Amino acid sequence: MSMLTISPPYVAALAILMAVLSVHAAMARGTHGVALGDGGVGAVALPVRRFGNLSEYAAMAALLLVLMEMAGIAPVWLHVYGTALIAFRLLHPFTLFDRMDAPMWQKAGRFVSAAGTATLLVLGGIAIALA
């Protein structure tokens, strides 16, 4: 097996983003005296969901990136995938909202980041299946 050189920086960026969102959720819990989950406190729910959403999607996307690199997918496509993944995952927490009267830019950003991540999961799955 060859040494992975392209995917590690992207996976590291996701890990750092996860740590930042985790600390933000923990601080919100501490501020509002919530020990677990969001405690039904609106000010805690959004930071917890930001972290949770990244946790739910980033691991599979990162795994696909590593598997694509191991399968010999062209480096340019790995960089496109990794850059798009980081962009979508950075955009998502800033545009995630908890009220339907959110501004249109926020709704558009949430749609783009969620749909973009879903598209990457599908494309990564296809790439691995065909490799």
N, C-alpha and C positions, 0 to 999 in steps of 0.2 A: 504494500500500500504506500502510495506517495504521501508526502507531507502536505497538509492542507495549508495554503497560503492566502487564499482569497476570502474564504468565509469567516475566519476568526475575527477580523476587525468589525464585521457586521454583527456577529453574535455578541461581541464585547459591547458594542454600542447599545444593543437591546438589553443586555444585562445592566448596564449603567442606567438606562431609562427606567428599567424595572425597579432598581434600587431607589431612584429619585421618587417615583410614584409610590413606592412602598412607604418611604419616609413621610411623604405628604399625607397618605392615608393614616398612618400611625399618629402623626401630629394632630390631625383632625379628630381622631378618636380620643386622644389624650385631652385635647381642648374641651371636648364635650362630654367627657367622662363615660365613653363607650368602650366596653371591654371586648366585644365581639361583634363582627358584622358592622352594620350602620346604626344599630340600636333604635331605628325608626327616626333618626335625626337627619333631617334634610341636608344639613351642612356637612354631614359625614358621608352620606350616600354617594355623592358624586366623586369624591376622591377615591372611595372604595371601588366604585365601578371603573374608574380610570385604570386603577391597578389591575382589577379583575379582568378587564377586557384585554389588556396587554398580555396578561398571564394566559388567557384562553387561546390567543391566536399566535403570539410570537414564537412560542416553543415549536409548534409544527412548522411554521414558515422557516425558522432557523434550521430545523432538522432537514427540511427539503433542500435548503441552500447547501448544507454540508453534503448531503447525499448527491446532489447534482455535481458538486465539485469532485467528489469521489468517483462519480460515473464518467468524468471527463468532459462535461459540458464546457463549451468554449468560454474562456475567461471573460470575454466582453459581455456574454449573457449573464454570467454570475454577478458581474458588477452592476448590470442593469437591474437584475432581480434584487440584489442587496441594497442598492441605493433607493429603489422604489419602496422596498420594505421599510427601511429606516424613515423615509419621507412620510409614508402613510401612517406608521406607528407614532411618529412625532406629531403629526397633524391631529390624530384622533383625540388625544386627551384635551387639546385646546378647543376642540369643536364639539366635544360631547356635552349634551345638555340634558336637563331633567324637566324642562317645561316646554310644551308644544308651541308656546309663543316666542321661542328663541328667534333671533334675527336670521334672515335668509342666508347670510354668509356662514353662520354657524351650522345651519341645516345642510348647506351645500358641502361644507368641509367634512361634516360627519359622514355624509353619503359618499363622498370621494374617498375618504380614508377607509371606510368599511368595505365599499365595493372594490376598491383597489386591493386591499388585503385579501379579500375573497378570490379575486381574479388571480393573484399571485399563488394562492393555495392550489387553485385548479391547474394553473400552468406548471407549477412545480410538480404536482402529482402526475400530470401528463408526461412531463420531461423525464421523470424517474421511471414511469411505466414503459416508456419507449427507449430508454437508454440501454 
